[in-house]
Amino acid sequence: MPVAKFRVNTAVFLPLAILYMELVLRLFTQGDFFNIGLIYVTAFSVSVGLLLHGIFSLIKEKVARITSGVIMALLGLLYATQIIYHSVFNNFLIVYSLKVGGADQIIEDGILVNTLKAILGGVPAILLLAIPSVVIFTPLYRFLSAKNLSTIKGVLYMTASLAVYGLAVLSVSLIPSLSIMQSGLFDTNMSMNRFGLIHTEALDIGYNILGIEQELDLENEKPSNIPEDTPTDVPEAQPVVYTPNILNIDFEALKQTETDKTLRLMNEYFGNKEPTYKNEYTGMYQGYNLIMIVAEGFSPYAIHPELTPTLYKMQQEGFRFENFYTPIWGVSTSDGEYTVCTGLIPKSGVWSFYRSSKNYMPFCLGNIFKTAGVKTTYAYHNNTASYYHRDLSHPNMGYNYKGMGTGVEKYVKKVWPQSDLQMVSGSIDEYLKTDEPFHAYYMTVSGHLEYTKIGNSMANKNWSKVQDLDVSHNLKAYYACNIELDLAMEELLRRLSEAGVAEKTVIAITPDHYPYGLEQDEGEKYAVWEEMLGHKVETQFELYESCFLLYCQGTKEPPKVQKYCYSVDILPTILNLFGFDYDSRLLIGSDIFSAAEDLVIFNSRSFITDKGRYNAKTKEFTPNSDTVFSSETEMKEYVAQMQAVVNNKFKMSTQILEKDYYRYLFGKDK
């Protein structure tokens, strides 16, 4: 029995409608619009459109029309949600977030205000994405075609759909730079740019919801020219022979006896990995107290001699890391914390910190301080205690954890964002009440967007200190809310001095991510950044230039460090400074004071070394001014080598998390 006109219309309209929505998403979220990804976005759009057309061919015309309209509306909502989410967090919403409660988090407290503002700002995109579903319910749609279609042809369309999808996936697998994105190194942001939303959602659900194991293979890293028996951290003329920071692990034996392919490859990788060596800074702060602070939206631009004098003092009198970076990862704040606390790169598509809450994490500071006999290890957060499931991840790191709802509300007023000063002043007595050594960890929130006087209670509180500045409203608000962090540090230093432990307490401060809320100016996206920097901001590298404050009162002449380093390097650096026993091969970051090669890795797989910087989006390597390669071939070989190093680090960091590798090596039951 022939099927009505409507069915052929969908054969043309649905693929074009889905492609149209993909292009709208691309327009609003991707700076790199024109690339090979357009081919794959088209292929996957056509495939899904044909599949839907084939399905509609099997049902009645009126039902098919209503169903197609509803599906187009739901797809439009999905694409609009991604655009709105991206405008707030500069990342895409992953399915895993919905699975573990992320939907609740974007409507909580101050985040709701940001979400509503993003929705209002996204009205143009929403209207554009509504067009396909609106067209279906207009009379115009009936006159697009007058041909009939049989049910058999509908089945053929579905078969053709699967063939197109399969061919697209196959062609991706034949291009190494693309194949790795849909196998061993799937990343939501990169996948969106190269494959679009349809294929990205399929990969995201497969790997991170259904648990399909990603392929693991080690890429060839060319061996170093340094002889194997020469410690890399020891200059040739250095009279002191330093030993490596390793533990007694027989990786060769583990490799020989292991039957699991992934674990065997991991044992091979870590067994062959060059460790870092103890150095002149090893144990410099052994026996000291440590206060570790991950500061929300903090940056070097928030440090000002008049506005934030305490932070300025800590920067000037502490260690100076001149080339420090804070990359942004898929789950913004939570992933930013994860890198600092674990020395690992987050896995794309999941909440790595929450995922790690069931793992054995021996190198996290709370656990390792406890192993060293320190009884007092606290963690504090002045927002909801369960946000990002910190109530699970932070106790697993060895902390007595408190947030809003589990103790912090006793001294922190419920506003948005909450006060860092109130959190620090109210909590400090807990770890200063005895003469015993202590370690405290803070995740702050005063510096959170929105950067406006009305939208940020901390900006409003400190507005009188910035109101006369000759800068924009948004920049005033950013300075003002960070004044609250400065007041917290002023109080912290005062109380430590009164307790007589200031010269035995190290304070480390670093951001979770760059202040991406400053991109939400009503005019040009980076207008506030350009005002702050005084020039047009470079968004691949400069945007992530950041700070790591490492301060201890009384430390004489701490050095200026020129090494290129980043947040993943913080944990191994602190472990070495405090003289803890750890295995440097098992962390993705490296002790900044070691002679390990300079390396900063970004989520895009771009990287910076002491020889130059590689932009993964443009596939261009720019050597430093003092770097000379003997030929173009030598430079290409170096870039290929470093790409292998970077890719392997991503792969191994993911598997440490997924395989609970530390428990496998030396967990509590061993």
GICORBEL-V68205 format. One record per pair of residues at least 12 apart in sequence whose ideal C-beta (glycine too) atoms are under 7 Angstrom apart, sorted by sequence separation. I is the first residue (numbers start at 1). J is the second residue. D is the distance in whole Angstrom. If there is no record, write none. Layout:
BEGIN
I | J | D
I | J | D
END
This chain:
BEGIN
56 | 68 | 6
81 | 93 | 6
188 | 200 | 6
191 | 203 | 6
255 | 267 | 4
303 | 315 | 5
446 | 458 | 4
572 | 584 | 6
597 | 609 | 6
598 | 610 | 4
604 | 616 | 5
611 | 623 | 6
612 | 624 | 5
623 | 635 | 7
181 | 194 | 6
231 | 244 | 7
254 | 267 | 4
255 | 268 | 5
366 | 379 | 7
390 | 403 | 6
466 | 479 | 5
597 | 610 | 7
604 | 617 | 6
611 | 624 | 6
338 | 352 | 5
342 | 356 | 7
404 | 418 | 7
412 | 426 | 7
466 | 480 | 5
621 | 635 | 7
331 | 346 | 7
338 | 353 | 4
379 | 394 | 5
391 | 406 | 7
408 | 423 | 6
411 | 426 | 3
465 | 480 | 7
572 | 587 | 5
576 | 591 | 4
612 | 627 | 6
52 | 68 | 7
178 | 194 | 6
188 | 204 | 6
251 | 267 | 5
255 | 271 | 6
330 | 346 | 7
337 | 353 | 6
410 | 426 | 7
571 | 587 | 6
611 | 627 | 5
186 | 203 | 5
329 | 346 | 5
334 | 351 | 6
335 | 352 | 6
385 | 402 | 7
463 | 480 | 6
572 | 589 | 5
576 | 593 | 7
330 | 348 | 5
385 | 403 | 3
459 | 477 | 4
462 | 480 | 4
465 | 483 | 6
571 | 589 | 6
572 | 590 | 6
573 | 591 | 5
621 | 639 | 5
22 | 41 | 5
52 | 71 | 7
251 | 270 | 6
252 | 271 | 6
330 | 349 | 7
334 | 353 | 5
342 | 361 | 7
384 | 403 | 6
385 | 404 | 6
423 | 442 | 7
572 | 591 | 5
573 | 592 | 5
251 | 271 | 3
331 | 351 | 6
343 | 363 | 7
379 | 399 | 4
383 | 403 | 7
384 | 404 | 5
385 | 405 | 5
568 | 588 | 6
569 | 589 | 4
573 | 593 | 7
182 | 203 | 6
186 | 207 | 6
377 | 398 | 6
378 | 399 | 6
383 | 404 | 6
384 | 405 | 6
385 | 406 | 4
452 | 473 | 7
456 | 477 | 6
459 | 480 | 4
462 | 483 | 4
568 | 589 | 4
569 | 590 | 6
342 | 364 | 6
377 | 399 | 5
378 | 400 | 5
379 | 401 | 4
380 | 402 | 5
381 | 403 | 4
382 | 404 | 6
452 | 474 | 7
458 | 480 | 7
459 | 481 | 5
462 | 484 | 6
548 | 570 | 6
19 | 42 | 6
22 | 45 | 5
341 | 364 | 6
377 | 400 | 7
451 | 474 | 5
458 | 481 | 4
461 | 484 | 7
569 | 592 | 5
420 | 444 | 5
453 | 477 | 6
452 | 477 | 5
456 | 481 | 5
614 | 639 | 6
19 | 45 | 4
88 | 114 | 5
382 | 408 | 6
420 | 446 | 4
451 | 477 | 4
458 | 484 | 4
18 | 45 | 4
88 | 115 | 7
418 | 445 | 5
419 | 446 | 6
451 | 478 | 5
565 | 592 | 5
611 | 638 | 7
186 | 214 | 6
370 | 398 | 5
380 | 408 | 6
417 | 445 | 5
418 | 446 | 7
614 | 642 | 7
246 | 275 | 5
417 | 446 | 5
514 | 543 | 6
563 | 592 | 6
15 | 45 | 6
18 | 48 | 6
88 | 118 | 5
184 | 214 | 5
245 | 275 | 6
367 | 397 | 6
382 | 412 | 5
514 | 544 | 6
15 | 46 | 4
18 | 49 | 5
87 | 118 | 5
183 | 214 | 6
184 | 215 | 5
244 | 275 | 4
245 | 276 | 6
366 | 397 | 4
367 | 398 | 4
417 | 448 | 4
561 | 592 | 6
17 | 49 | 7
183 | 215 | 5
184 | 216 | 6
245 | 277 | 7
357 | 389 | 7
366 | 398 | 3
514 | 546 | 7
184 | 217 | 7
244 | 277 | 5
245 | 278 | 6
364 | 397 | 4
366 | 399 | 4
609 | 642 | 6
15 | 49 | 3
84 | 118 | 5
87 | 121 | 6
243 | 277 | 7
354 | 388 | 6
364 | 398 | 6
447 | 481 | 5
564 | 598 | 4
566 | 600 | 4
14 | 49 | 4
15 | 50 | 6
84 | 119 | 6
87 | 122 | 6
242 | 277 | 4
243 | 278 | 6
353 | 388 | 6
354 | 389 | 4
357 | 392 | 4
361 | 396 | 6
383 | 418 | 6
446 | 481 | 5
447 | 482 | 5
511 | 546 | 6
563 | 598 | 5
564 | 599 | 7
565 | 600 | 7
607 | 642 | 6
242 | 278 | 4
357 | 393 | 4
361 | 397 | 6
382 | 418 | 4
564 | 600 | 5
242 | 279 | 6
296 | 333 | 7
351 | 388 | 6
356 | 393 | 6
382 | 419 | 7
478 | 515 | 6
510 | 547 | 7
14 | 52 | 5
84 | 122 | 5
351 | 389 | 7
354 | 392 | 6
382 | 420 | 7
446 | 484 | 4
447 | 485 | 6
510 | 548 | 5
14 | 53 | 5
83 | 122 | 6
354 | 393 | 6
357 | 396 | 5
417 | 456 | 6
419 | 458 | 7
446 | 485 | 6
607 | 646 | 5
353 | 393 | 4
356 | 396 | 7
417 | 457 | 6
478 | 518 | 6
509 | 549 | 4
382 | 423 | 4
416 | 457 | 6
417 | 458 | 6
444 | 485 | 6
508 | 549 | 7
605 | 646 | 6
10 | 52 | 7
11 | 53 | 5
80 | 122 | 6
83 | 125 | 5
232 | 274 | 6
294 | 336 | 7
399 | 441 | 6
415 | 457 | 4
508 | 550 | 5
10 | 53 | 4
233 | 276 | 6
234 | 277 | 6
294 | 337 | 5
380 | 423 | 6
233 | 277 | 3
474 | 518 | 6
506 | 550 | 7
507 | 551 | 5
564 | 608 | 5
80 | 125 | 6
232 | 277 | 7
564 | 609 | 7
601 | 646 | 5
10 | 56 | 5
80 | 126 | 5
216 | 262 | 5
231 | 277 | 5
233 | 279 | 6
294 | 340 | 5
506 | 552 | 5
564 | 610 | 6
218 | 265 | 6
380 | 427 | 5
474 | 521 | 6
505 | 552 | 7
601 | 649 | 6
7 | 56 | 6
80 | 129 | 5
216 | 265 | 6
7 | 57 | 5
79 | 129 | 5
224 | 274 | 7
503 | 553 | 5
218 | 269 | 6
502 | 553 | 4
503 | 554 | 4
378 | 430 | 6
76 | 129 | 4
378 | 431 | 6
475 | 528 | 6
3 | 57 | 6
14 | 68 | 7
21 | 75 | 6
25 | 79 | 5
29 | 83 | 6
76 | 130 | 6
334 | 388 | 4
474 | 528 | 5
6 | 61 | 5
17 | 72 | 6
21 | 76 | 6
24 | 79 | 7
28 | 83 | 5
376 | 431 | 5
76 | 132 | 7
341 | 397 | 6
472 | 528 | 6
475 | 531 | 6
4 | 61 | 4
18 | 75 | 7
25 | 82 | 6
29 | 86 | 5
76 | 133 | 6
475 | 532 | 6
510 | 567 | 6
6 | 64 | 6
10 | 68 | 6
21 | 79 | 5
25 | 83 | 6
544 | 602 | 7
6 | 65 | 6
472 | 531 | 6
72 | 132 | 5
73 | 133 | 4
376 | 436 | 6
471 | 531 | 6
510 | 570 | 6
72 | 133 | 4
375 | 436 | 6
588 | 649 | 5
376 | 438 | 4
377 | 439 | 5
378 | 440 | 5
379 | 441 | 4
380 | 442 | 5
381 | 443 | 4
382 | 444 | 7
383 | 445 | 5
374 | 437 | 5
382 | 445 | 5
421 | 484 | 6
432 | 495 | 7
69 | 133 | 5
72 | 136 | 6
374 | 438 | 7
420 | 484 | 5
424 | 488 | 4
428 | 492 | 7
374 | 439 | 6
419 | 484 | 6
420 | 485 | 5
588 | 653 | 5
421 | 487 | 5
425 | 491 | 5
451 | 517 | 5
508 | 574 | 7
540 | 606 | 6
69 | 136 | 4
421 | 488 | 4
424 | 491 | 6
428 | 495 | 5
432 | 499 | 5
450 | 517 | 6
451 | 518 | 6
541 | 608 | 7
68 | 136 | 6
69 | 137 | 6
420 | 488 | 4
424 | 492 | 5
449 | 517 | 3
369 | 439 | 4
421 | 491 | 6
65 | 136 | 6
541 | 613 | 6
292 | 365 | 6
366 | 439 | 7
365 | 439 | 6
290 | 365 | 7
366 | 441 | 7
540 | 615 | 5
365 | 441 | 7
540 | 617 | 7
57 | 149 | 6
58 | 151 | 6
57 | 151 | 6
94 | 188 | 6
57 | 153 | 7
58 | 154 | 6
92 | 188 | 5
28 | 125 | 5
57 | 154 | 3
92 | 189 | 6
91 | 189 | 6
54 | 154 | 5
57 | 157 | 7
92 | 192 | 6
24 | 125 | 6
54 | 155 | 6
54 | 157 | 4
55 | 158 | 7
24 | 128 | 5
53 | 157 | 5
54 | 158 | 3
24 | 129 | 6
95 | 201 | 7
337 | 443 | 6
50 | 157 | 5
51 | 158 | 6
54 | 161 | 6
21 | 129 | 6
95 | 204 | 5
50 | 160 | 6
51 | 161 | 4
94 | 204 | 6
95 | 205 | 6
99 | 209 | 6
21 | 132 | 7
50 | 161 | 4
20 | 132 | 7
96 | 208 | 5
95 | 208 | 7
96 | 209 | 7
47 | 161 | 5
50 | 164 | 7
94 | 208 | 7
95 | 209 | 6
17 | 132 | 4
82 | 197 | 7
47 | 164 | 4
46 | 164 | 6
47 | 165 | 4
79 | 197 | 6
43 | 164 | 6
44 | 165 | 7
47 | 168 | 7
44 | 168 | 6
43 | 168 | 4
40 | 168 | 6
13 | 144 | 7
9 | 141 | 6
12 | 144 | 7
40 | 172 | 7
9 | 144 | 4
9 | 145 | 5
5 | 142 | 7
8 | 145 | 4
8 | 147 | 5
5 | 145 | 6
5 | 146 | 6
8 | 149 | 5
189 | 330 | 7
208 | 349 | 4
7 | 149 | 4
188 | 330 | 6
207 | 349 | 6
208 | 350 | 5
3 | 148 | 6
204 | 349 | 5
2 | 148 | 4
3 | 149 | 5
11 | 157 | 7
3 | 150 | 7
2 | 150 | 6
3 | 151 | 7
289 | 437 | 6
296 | 444 | 5
289 | 438 | 5
290 | 439 | 5
291 | 440 | 5
292 | 441 | 5
293 | 442 | 5
294 | 443 | 5
295 | 444 | 5
296 | 445 | 5
298 | 447 | 6
48 | 198 | 5
287 | 437 | 7
289 | 439 | 7
296 | 446 | 7
297 | 447 | 4
44 | 195 | 6
45 | 196 | 7
293 | 444 | 7
296 | 447 | 4
297 | 448 | 6
44 | 196 | 6
295 | 447 | 6
296 | 448 | 5
297 | 449 | 7
45 | 198 | 7
40 | 194 | 6
41 | 195 | 7
44 | 198 | 5
40 | 195 | 5
41 | 196 | 4
44 | 199 | 5
37 | 193 | 5
40 | 196 | 7
37 | 194 | 4
37 | 195 | 7
307 | 465 | 7
307 | 466 | 7
188 | 348 | 6
32 | 193 | 6
187 | 348 | 4
188 | 349 | 6
186 | 348 | 6
30 | 193 | 6
186 | 349 | 7
340 | 510 | 6
25 | 197 | 6
307 | 479 | 5
22 | 196 | 5
308 | 482 | 6
22 | 197 | 6
304 | 479 | 7
308 | 483 | 6
311 | 486 | 5
314 | 489 | 7
337 | 512 | 6
302 | 478 | 7
307 | 483 | 6
310 | 486 | 5
336 | 512 | 3
302 | 479 | 7
336 | 513 | 5
308 | 486 | 4
311 | 489 | 6
310 | 489 | 4
333 | 512 | 5
302 | 482 | 4
310 | 490 | 4
333 | 513 | 7
332 | 513 | 5
310 | 493 | 7
298 | 482 | 7
326 | 510 | 7
326 | 511 | 5
328 | 513 | 5
328 | 514 | 6
298 | 485 | 7
326 | 513 | 6
326 | 514 | 6
295 | 485 | 6
314 | 507 | 7
368 | 575 | 7
363 | 571 | 7
372 | 580 | 7
365 | 574 | 7
289 | 501 | 6
299 | 511 | 6
363 | 575 | 7
368 | 580 | 5
298 | 511 | 4
291 | 505 | 6
295 | 509 | 6
297 | 511 | 7
289 | 504 | 6
293 | 508 | 7
299 | 514 | 6
288 | 504 | 5
289 | 505 | 4
290 | 506 | 5
291 | 507 | 5
292 | 508 | 5
293 | 509 | 5
294 | 510 | 6
295 | 511 | 6
296 | 512 | 6
299 | 515 | 5
328 | 544 | 7
288 | 505 | 6
289 | 506 | 7
327 | 544 | 5
288 | 506 | 5
294 | 512 | 5
297 | 515 | 4
326 | 544 | 6
325 | 544 | 5
363 | 582 | 6
297 | 517 | 6
325 | 545 | 6
326 | 546 | 4
285 | 506 | 5
325 | 546 | 6
324 | 546 | 6
324 | 547 | 6
345 | 568 | 6
324 | 548 | 5
344 | 568 | 7
363 | 587 | 7
343 | 568 | 6
321 | 548 | 5
340 | 567 | 5
339 | 567 | 5
343 | 571 | 4
339 | 568 | 5
342 | 571 | 7
343 | 572 | 5
340 | 570 | 5
341 | 571 | 7
301 | 532 | 5
318 | 549 | 6
319 | 550 | 4
336 | 567 | 7
340 | 571 | 7
318 | 550 | 5
318 | 551 | 3
315 | 549 | 6
317 | 551 | 7
314 | 549 | 5
94 | 330 | 7
314 | 551 | 4
90 | 328 | 6
322 | 560 | 6
91 | 330 | 6
319 | 558 | 4
322 | 561 | 6
323 | 562 | 6
327 | 566 | 6
318 | 558 | 6
319 | 559 | 7
320 | 560 | 4
321 | 561 | 5
322 | 562 | 5
323 | 563 | 7
326 | 566 | 7
91 | 332 | 6
320 | 561 | 6
323 | 564 | 5
324 | 565 | 6
325 | 566 | 4
326 | 567 | 5
319 | 561 | 6
323 | 565 | 7
324 | 566 | 7
89 | 332 | 5
344 | 587 | 7
345 | 588 | 5
321 | 565 | 6
343 | 587 | 4
344 | 588 | 5
343 | 588 | 6
300 | 546 | 6
343 | 589 | 4
299 | 546 | 6
300 | 547 | 4
299 | 547 | 7
100 | 351 | 6
96 | 349 | 6
96 | 350 | 5
100 | 354 | 6
94 | 349 | 5
96 | 351 | 7
345 | 601 | 7
288 | 552 | 7
285 | 552 | 7
330 | 603 | 7
329 | 603 | 5
325 | 600 | 5
327 | 602 | 5
328 | 603 | 7
108 | 384 | 7
327 | 603 | 6
105 | 387 | 6
290 | 578 | 7
100 | 389 | 7
288 | 578 | 7
285 | 577 | 5
286 | 578 | 6
284 | 577 | 5
285 | 578 | 5
286 | 579 | 4
282 | 576 | 5
281 | 576 | 7
281 | 577 | 6
283 | 579 | 3
282 | 579 | 6
359 | 657 | 7
360 | 660 | 6
362 | 662 | 6
356 | 657 | 6
359 | 660 | 5
361 | 662 | 7
355 | 657 | 6
360 | 662 | 5
359 | 662 | 7
360 | 663 | 4
345 | 649 | 6
359 | 663 | 6
345 | 650 | 6
352 | 657 | 6
110 | 416 | 3
109 | 416 | 5
110 | 417 | 6
347 | 654 | 4
360 | 667 | 4
276 | 584 | 4
345 | 653 | 4
360 | 668 | 6
275 | 584 | 5
344 | 653 | 5
275 | 585 | 5
347 | 657 | 5
273 | 585 | 4
281 | 593 | 4
344 | 656 | 6
344 | 657 | 7
276 | 590 | 5
279 | 593 | 5
270 | 585 | 5
276 | 591 | 5
279 | 594 | 6
270 | 586 | 6
277 | 594 | 6
276 | 594 | 4
276 | 596 | 5
245 | 576 | 6
247 | 581 | 7
249 | 583 | 7
114 | 449 | 6
114 | 450 | 6
247 | 583 | 4
113 | 450 | 6
245 | 582 | 6
246 | 583 | 5
110 | 448 | 7
245 | 583 | 7
246 | 584 | 7
245 | 584 | 4
246 | 585 | 6
113 | 455 | 6
233 | 594 | 5
233 | 595 | 4
232 | 595 | 5
269 | 648 | 7
269 | 652 | 6
266 | 652 | 7
266 | 655 | 6
262 | 655 | 6
266 | 661 | 6
263 | 659 | 6
262 | 659 | 6
263 | 664 | 7
189 | 603 | 7
190 | 604 | 7
187 | 603 | 7
249 | 665 | 6
222 | 641 | 5
221 | 641 | 6
221 | 644 | 5
220 | 644 | 6
221 | 645 | 5
219 | 644 | 4
90 | 516 | 5
221 | 648 | 7
219 | 647 | 5
219 | 648 | 6
218 | 648 | 6
216 | 651 | 6
216 | 655 | 6
185 | 647 | 6
185 | 650 | 5
185 | 651 | 7
180 | 647 | 7
184 | 651 | 6
32 | 617 | 5
END
